[in-house]
Amino acid sequence: MGTVNVTKESEESMLARHSAERKDLQNKITGMKKQATKSKRKQVNARCEELEHQLLEKQRLELASQKQTDYNESKDVDVTPESLLESLQLGSTPAVETESEAPRNTPVEPPVQPKKRRNRQKERIARREAELAQVRKDAALEAANQPDLKQMEQDALEEVCRVNNLRQHDIQPDGHCLFASILDQMRARHQSNASYCIPSGYHKSLDPQDFDVYALRSLSSSYIREHAENFVPYLFDEATLTIKDIDEYTKTMEESAQWGGEVEILALAKVLNCCISVMMSGRATHRVNADEKTNPEIKLVYYKHSYALGEHYNSLRDM
């Protein structure tokens, strides 16, 4: 506790000095709290409270002494230690800020809240999910604005079929669809004793009634191997810029459910001694081996957009 200042000082100047002392102490306390580490925070807070208490007690005694001095001077009475002590015990306590009150005109520091630790992994996942949601939304919007290619294709093919008195006969949509469509056409349009050009490498039944999709695969593959020079232009691999190996290509085509295409249509048109025509949406009917008249024309229809598995062939029967 500080020593009581008994130097003659007016009450007004004392109050001004007290206010300045409180401001100085508050600035000092603010600096101490800012510099305090987490481990020292409790000690610093306790020290700040102690300094505030000491200053307030010192100012209270100074003000009480000042009032007592003014009173004694007005009564022309000497100030003695006994009378001063009695006045401090019996007199009213001056209106001074207590240790629990904040100094006037001094901003109170808000309590420092610990920062919540960021979960960066969750933030990245949330951003990624938001991006994917936006991509799906954009894709759905784009799809909604796209023309219905499947319906357009079907409408065009139905009109061509109507004009040519044909109807589409559904074939199971799988890797055998081309061969199954040609087999259906052979049974619908060719005689049982039709003359065919059977390759010498074909070793299955020669009776057309025994033909199935694997027989047609074998017929086309055997013909390609025996006339390889005619099929080289069709076997150019754009991915590797090389010619596919004939033996590997025909082995895969013969023994698996690999999709057939232009190469197999040309080979079977030669084997079956007929023209094979392929109707398509948006373009003229494609005719392979068009000059061959030995057997009736085999009529197929090709779809690009109508089936979920992709490209597909069906058989075209007469109305």
FENWO-V642487 format. One record per residue. N is the residue number from 1. RES is the residue in one letter. PSI is psi as a letter, one per 40 degrees, with the letter a starting at -180 (NA if undefined). OMEGA is omega in radians with two decimals (none if undefined). NEAR is the number of other ideal C-beta (glycine too) atoms within 8 Angstrom. Layout:
BEGIN
n & res & psi & omega & near
N & RES & PSI & OMEGA & NEAR
N & RES & PSI & OMEGA & NEAR
END
This chain:
BEGIN
n & res & psi & omega & near
1 & M & h & -3.08 & 5
2 & G & i & 3.14 & 5
3 & T & h & -3.12 & 3
4 & V & h & -3.14 & 7
5 & N & h & -3.10 & 7
6 & V & e & 3.11 & 5
7 & T & i & -3.11 & 4
8 & K & h & -3.12 & 3
9 & E & h & 3.14 & 9
10 & S & i & -3.13 & 5
11 & E & d & -3.11 & 10
12 & E & d & -3.14 & 6
13 & S & d & 3.11 & 8
14 & M & d & 3.13 & 12
15 & L & d & 3.11 & 9
16 & A & d & 3.12 & 8
17 & R & d & 3.12 & 9
18 & H & d & 3.14 & 12
19 & S & d & 3.13 & 9
20 & A & d & 3.13 & 8
21 & E & d & 3.14 & 10
22 & R & d & 3.12 & 14
23 & K & d & 3.13 & 11
24 & D & d & -3.14 & 8
25 & L & d & -3.14 & 12
26 & Q & d & 3.09 & 10
27 & N & d & 3.12 & 8
28 & K & d & -3.14 & 9
29 & I & d & 3.12 & 11
30 & T & d & 3.12 & 9
31 & G & d & 3.14 & 8
32 & M & d & -3.11 & 11
33 & K & d & -3.14 & 12
34 & K & d & -3.09 & 6
35 & Q & e & -3.07 & 5
36 & A & h & 3.04 & 10
37 & T & i & -3.10 & 5
38 & K & d & -3.09 & 4
39 & S & d & -3.09 & 4
40 & K & e & -3.00 & 8
41 & R & d & -3.11 & 10
42 & K & d & 3.14 & 6
43 & Q & d & -3.14 & 8
44 & V & d & 3.12 & 11
45 & N & d & 3.12 & 10
46 & A & d & 3.13 & 8
47 & R & d & 3.12 & 9
48 & C & d & 3.12 & 11
49 & E & d & 3.13 & 9
50 & E & d & 3.13 & 8
51 & L & d & 3.11 & 11
52 & E & d & -3.14 & 11
53 & H & d & -3.14 & 9
54 & Q & d & -3.11 & 10
55 & L & d & -3.12 & 11
56 & L & d & 3.12 & 12
57 & E & d & 3.12 & 9
58 & K & d & -3.11 & 10
59 & Q & d & 3.12 & 12
60 & R & d & 3.14 & 11
61 & L & d & 3.13 & 11
62 & E & d & -3.11 & 12
63 & L & d & 3.11 & 14
64 & A & d & 3.12 & 13
65 & S & d & 3.14 & 12
66 & Q & d & -3.12 & 11
67 & K & d & 3.13 & 11
68 & Q & d & 3.13 & 14
69 & T & d & 3.13 & 11
70 & D & d & -3.13 & 9
71 & Y & d & -3.12 & 9
72 & N & d & 3.13 & 12
73 & E & d & -3.13 & 7
74 & S & d & -3.14 & 6
75 & K & e & -3.11 & 6
76 & D & f & -3.13 & 5
77 & V & h & 3.12 & 6
78 & D & i & 3.12 & 4
79 & V & h & 3.09 & 8
80 & T & i & 3.11 & 6
81 & P & d & -3.09 & 5
82 & E & d & -3.12 & 6
83 & S & d & 3.11 & 11
84 & L & d & 3.13 & 11
85 & L & d & 3.14 & 8
86 & E & d & -3.13 & 8
87 & S & d & 3.12 & 11
88 & L & d & -3.10 & 10
89 & Q & d & -3.03 & 6
90 & L & d & -3.08 & 5
91 & G & i & 3.10 & 9
92 & S & i & 3.13 & 3
93 & T & h & -3.13 & 7
94 & P & i & -3.12 & 8
95 & A & g & 3.12 & 3
96 & V & i & 3.11 & 10
97 & E & h & 3.05 & 8
98 & T & i & -3.09 & 6
99 & E & d & -3.12 & 7
100 & S & e & -3.12 & 3
101 & E & i & 3.10 & 6
102 & A & i & 3.09 & 6
103 & P & i & -3.13 & 10
104 & R & i & 3.05 & 7
105 & N & f & 3.13 & 4
106 & T & h & -3.12 & 9
107 & P & h & 3.14 & 3
108 & V & h & 3.14 & 5
109 & E & h & 3.08 & 6
110 & P & i & 3.13 & 4
111 & P & h & -3.12 & 4
112 & V & h & 3.12 & 4
113 & Q & h & 3.11 & 4
114 & P & h & -3.14 & 4
115 & K & h & 3.10 & 4
116 & K & h & -3.10 & 4
117 & R & h & -3.12 & 4
118 & R & h & 3.03 & 5
119 & N & g & -3.03 & 6
120 & R & d & 3.13 & 6
121 & Q & d & 3.10 & 6
122 & K & d & 3.12 & 7
123 & E & d & 3.12 & 9
124 & R & d & 3.12 & 8
125 & I & d & 3.14 & 8
126 & A & d & 3.11 & 8
127 & R & d & -3.13 & 8
128 & R & d & 3.12 & 8
129 & E & d & 3.11 & 8
130 & A & d & 3.11 & 8
131 & E & d & 3.13 & 8
132 & L & d & 3.11 & 8
133 & A & d & 3.12 & 8
134 & Q & d & 3.10 & 8
135 & V & d & 3.12 & 8
136 & R & d & 3.13 & 8
137 & K & d & 3.13 & 8
138 & D & d & -3.14 & 8
139 & A & d & 3.12 & 8
140 & A & d & 3.12 & 8
141 & L & d & 3.12 & 8
142 & E & d & 3.14 & 8
143 & A & d & -3.14 & 7
144 & A & d & -3.13 & 6
145 & N & e & -3.14 & 5
146 & Q & i & 3.07 & 7
147 & P & i & 3.12 & 4
148 & D & g & -3.06 & 6
149 & L & d & 3.13 & 8
150 & K & d & -3.12 & 8
151 & Q & d & 3.11 & 7
152 & M & d & 3.14 & 11
153 & E & d & -3.13 & 14
154 & Q & d & 3.14 & 9
155 & D & d & -3.13 & 8
156 & A & d & -3.12 & 10
157 & L & d & 3.12 & 13
158 & E & d & 3.12 & 9
159 & E & d & 3.11 & 8
160 & V & d & 3.10 & 11
161 & C & d & -3.14 & 14
162 & R & d & -3.13 & 7
163 & V & d & -3.08 & 6
164 & N & e & 3.13 & 6
165 & N & f & 3.12 & 7
166 & L & i & 3.04 & 12
167 & R & i & -3.11 & 8
168 & Q & h & 3.11 & 11
169 & H & h & -3.03 & 9
170 & D & h & 3.04 & 5
171 & I & i & -3.13 & 12
172 & Q & h & -3.10 & 7
173 & P & g & 3.05 & 8
174 & D & a & -3.10 & 7
175 & G & e & -3.11 & 8
176 & H & e & -2.93 & 9
177 & C & d & 3.12 & 14
178 & L & d & -3.10 & 13
179 & F & d & 3.11 & 12
180 & A & d & 3.11 & 12
181 & S & d & 3.11 & 13
182 & I & d & 3.11 & 15
183 & L & d & 3.10 & 12
184 & D & d & 3.12 & 11
185 & Q & d & 3.11 & 14
186 & M & d & -3.11 & 13
187 & R & d & -3.13 & 7
188 & A & d & -2.97 & 7
189 & R & d & -3.08 & 10
190 & H & i & 3.07 & 12
191 & Q & i & 3.14 & 5
192 & S & d & 3.13 & 6
193 & N & f & -3.12 & 4
194 & A & i & -3.12 & 11
195 & S & h & -3.14 & 7
196 & Y & i & 3.12 & 9
197 & C & g & -3.04 & 9
198 & I & h & 3.12 & 8
199 & P & i & -3.12 & 11
200 & S & d & 3.14 & 6
201 & G & e & 3.14 & 7
202 & Y & h & -3.03 & 9
203 & H & e & 3.10 & 3
204 & K & a & -3.10 & 7
205 & S & h & 3.12 & 6
206 & L & e & 3.14 & 4
207 & D & h & -3.14 & 6
208 & P & d & 3.13 & 9
209 & Q & e & 3.12 & 5
210 & D & e & -3.10 & 8
211 & F & i & 2.97 & 10
212 & D & a & -3.07 & 7
213 & V & d & 3.14 & 9
214 & Y & d & 3.05 & 7
215 & A & d & 3.11 & 11
216 & L & d & 3.06 & 13
217 & R & d & -3.14 & 13
218 & S & d & 3.12 & 11
219 & L & d & -3.11 & 14
220 & S & d & -3.13 & 15
221 & S & d & 3.12 & 13
222 & S & d & 3.14 & 13
223 & Y & d & 3.13 & 14
224 & I & d & -3.14 & 14
225 & R & d & -3.10 & 12
226 & E & e & 3.14 & 9
227 & H & f & -3.02 & 9
228 & A & d & -3.08 & 9
229 & E & d & -3.13 & 5
230 & N & e & -3.03 & 5
231 & F & e & -3.14 & 13
232 & V & d & -3.13 & 9
233 & P & d & -3.11 & 5
234 & Y & e & -3.04 & 8
235 & L & f & 3.08 & 11
236 & F & h & -3.13 & 9
237 & D & h & -3.10 & 9
238 & E & d & -3.12 & 5
239 & A & d & -3.10 & 4
240 & T & e & -3.11 & 5
241 & L & f & 3.11 & 5
242 & T & i & 3.07 & 6
243 & I & h & 3.11 & 7
244 & K & i & 3.09 & 9
245 & D & h & -3.07 & 6
246 & I & d & -3.08 & 11
247 & D & d & 3.13 & 7
248 & E & d & -3.12 & 8
249 & Y & d & -3.08 & 11
250 & T & d & 3.10 & 12
251 & K & d & 3.10 & 9
252 & T & d & -3.12 & 9
253 & M & d & -3.06 & 13
254 & E & d & -2.96 & 10
255 & E & e & -3.10 & 5
256 & S & a & 3.09 & 7
257 & A & f & 3.12 & 5
258 & Q & h & 3.12 & 7
259 & W & h & 3.02 & 7
260 & G & i & -3.12 & 12
261 & G & a & -3.04 & 7
262 & E & d & -3.11 & 7
263 & V & d & -3.09 & 12
264 & E & d & 3.09 & 13
265 & I & d & 3.13 & 13
266 & L & d & -3.12 & 12
267 & A & d & -3.11 & 14
268 & L & d & 3.05 & 14
269 & A & d & 3.10 & 14
270 & K & d & -3.12 & 11
271 & V & d & -3.04 & 13
272 & L & e & 3.09 & 15
273 & N & f & -3.13 & 11
274 & C & i & 2.99 & 13
275 & C & h & 3.01 & 13
276 & I & h & 3.14 & 15
277 & S & i & -3.13 & 12
278 & V & h & 3.10 & 13
279 & M & h & -3.14 & 13
280 & M & i & 3.11 & 10
281 & S & h & 3.02 & 9
282 & G & e & 3.11 & 5
283 & R & i & -3.12 & 5
284 & A & i & 3.10 & 3
285 & T & h & -3.11 & 8
286 & H & h & -3.11 & 8
287 & R & h & 3.13 & 9
288 & V & h & -3.10 & 12
289 & N & f & -2.98 & 11
290 & A & d & -3.08 & 6
291 & D & e & -3.11 & 5
292 & E & h & -3.06 & 10
293 & K & e & -3.07 & 4
294 & T & d & 3.13 & 6
295 & N & i & -3.11 & 12
296 & P & i & 3.14 & 6
297 & E & h & 3.03 & 8
298 & I & h & -3.00 & 14
299 & K & h & 3.14 & 11
300 & L & i & 3.03 & 16
301 & V & h & -3.08 & 14
302 & Y & h & 3.13 & 10
303 & Y & h & 3.09 & 13
304 & K & d & -3.01 & 8
305 & H & e & -2.94 & 7
306 & S & e & -3.04 & 8
307 & Y & i & -3.07 & 8
308 & A & d & -3.11 & 4
309 & L & e & 3.14 & 6
310 & G & b & -3.08 & 5
311 & E & i & -3.06 & 8
312 & H & i & 3.06 & 12
313 & Y & h & 2.98 & 13
314 & N & i & 3.08 & 13
315 & S & i & 3.09 & 16
316 & L & h & 3.12 & 13
317 & R & i & 3.13 & 8
318 & D & i & 3.11 & 5
319 & M & NA & none & 5
END
